[in-house]
């Protein structure tokens, strides 16, 4: 399969829907801008993008990102005024990452509780056999 350029796709969709190319371009741009925002804010651990699949947060990626940003922050001297915007940006990013990590841990806890309940129900339903 040969991938198509976005311009060709937008032009073809505009012709099919009888809309202007600029309108279709704006709609597509708005959709992907909202998608990028959703992915970067890490509000949800799993996002489904029709036609592209599921994107999910991985625990090791979160940990690696947190470690990397904390290392960068520790190297910046807070007494230097020019470092202030960089430090604030990293602190904001770390806040988002820690929030996502907390959500991930809560998700794992719920998942494990569900598995344990399911397993305990199976154990209760199985008749004991004495051989």
C-alpha positions as CSV (number, residue, x, y, z in Angstrom):
1,X,0.0,0.0,0.0
2,X,1.4,3.4,-1.0
3,X,0.6,6.1,1.6
4,X,-1.1,9.2,0.3
5,X,0.0,12.8,1.0
6,X,-2.4,14.7,3.4
7,X,-3.0,17.3,0.7
8,X,-4.4,14.7,-1.7
9,X,-6.6,13.1,1.0
10,X,-8.0,16.5,2.0
11,X,-8.6,17.4,-1.6
12,X,-10.4,14.1,-2.3
13,X,-12.5,14.4,0.9
14,X,-13.4,18.0,0.0
15,X,-14.6,16.8,-3.5
16,X,-16.5,13.9,-2.1
17,X,-18.3,16.0,0.5
18,X,-18.7,19.0,-1.7
19,X,-16.8,21.3,0.7
20,X,-14.0,23.7,0.3
21,X,-10.5,22.4,0.8
22,X,-9.8,25.0,3.5
23,X,-12.9,23.8,5.5
24,X,-11.8,20.2,5.4
25,X,-8.2,21.2,6.2
26,X,-9.5,23.2,9.2
27,X,-11.6,20.3,10.4
28,X,-8.8,17.8,10.2
29,X,-6.4,20.2,11.8
30,X,-8.8,20.8,14.7
31,X,-9.3,17.1,15.2
32,X,-5.6,16.3,15.4
33,X,-4.9,19.3,17.5
34,X,-7.5,18.1,20.0
35,X,-6.0,14.6,19.8
36,X,-2.5,15.8,20.4
37,X,-3.7,17.8,23.4
38,X,-5.5,14.8,24.8
39,X,-2.4,12.6,24.4
40,X,0.0,15.2,25.9
41,X,-2.1,16.0,29.0
42,X,-2.4,12.4,29.9
43,X,-5.9,12.8,31.2
44,X,-6.8,9.3,30.2
45,X,-4.6,6.2,30.3
46,X,-6.0,4.8,27.1
47,X,-7.2,6.7,24.0
48,X,-8.9,5.1,20.9
49,X,-8.3,6.8,17.6
50,X,-10.6,5.5,14.9
51,X,-8.5,4.2,12.0
52,X,-5.2,4.3,14.0
53,X,-5.9,2.1,17.0
54,X,-5.5,2.4,20.8
55,X,-2.8,4.4,22.5
56,X,-2.1,3.5,26.1
57,X,0.3,4.8,28.7
58,X,3.0,2.3,29.7
59,X,4.2,2.3,33.3
60,X,7.9,2.1,32.3
61,X,7.5,5.1,30.0
62,X,6.0,7.1,32.9
63,X,8.8,6.1,35.3
64,X,11.5,6.9,32.7
65,X,9.9,10.3,31.9
66,X,9.6,11.2,35.6
67,X,13.2,10.2,36.2
68,X,14.5,12.1,33.2
69,X,12.6,15.3,34.1
70,X,13.7,15.2,37.7
71,X,17.3,14.7,36.6
72,X,17.1,17.7,34.3
73,X,15.4,19.8,37.1
74,X,18.1,18.9,39.6
75,X,20.8,20.1,37.1
76,X,19.2,23.5,36.7
77,X,20.3,26.2,39.1
78,X,17.2,27.8,40.6
79,X,19.1,30.9,41.6
80,X,19.8,31.8,37.9
81,X,16.9,33.9,36.6
82,X,17.1,32.6,33.1
83,X,16.4,29.0,34.3
84,X,13.1,30.0,36.0
85,X,10.9,29.3,32.9
86,X,12.6,26.0,32.2
87,X,12.1,24.9,35.8
88,X,8.5,26.0,35.8
89,X,7.9,24.0,32.6
90,X,9.5,20.9,34.0
91,X,7.6,21.2,37.2
92,X,4.3,21.4,35.3
93,X,5.3,18.4,33.2
94,X,6.3,16.5,36.4
95,X,2.9,17.3,37.9
96,X,1.1,15.9,34.9
97,X,3.3,12.8,34.9
98,X,2.8,12.2,38.7
99,X,-0.9,12.6,38.2
100,X,-0.9,10.0,35.4
101,X,1.2,7.7,37.5
102,X,-1.3,7.9,40.3
103,X,-4.1,7.1,37.9
104,X,-2.1,4.1,36.5
105,X,-1.6,2.8,40.1
106,X,-5.3,3.1,40.8
107,X,-6.1,1.3,37.6
108,X,-3.8,-1.5,38.5
109,X,-5.3,-1.8,41.9
110,X,-8.8,-2.0,40.4
111,X,-7.6,-4.6,37.9
112,X,-5.9,-6.7,40.5
113,X,-9.0,-6.6,42.8
114,X,-11.1,-7.7,39.9
115,X,-8.8,-10.6,39.2
116,X,-8.7,-11.6,42.8
117,X,-12.5,-11.6,43.1
118,X,-12.8,-13.6,40.0
119,X,-10.2,-16.1,41.2
120,X,-11.9,-16.4,44.6
121,X,-15.3,-17.0,42.9
122,X,-13.7,-19.8,40.9
123,X,-12.2,-21.4,44.0
124,X,-15.6,-21.4,45.7
125,X,-17.3,-22.9,42.7
126,X,-14.9,-25.7,42.3
127,X,-15.8,-28.8,44.3
128,X,-13.1,-30.2,46.5
129,X,-12.1,-33.7,45.5
130,X,-10.5,-36.1,48.0
131,X,-8.4,-38.7,46.3
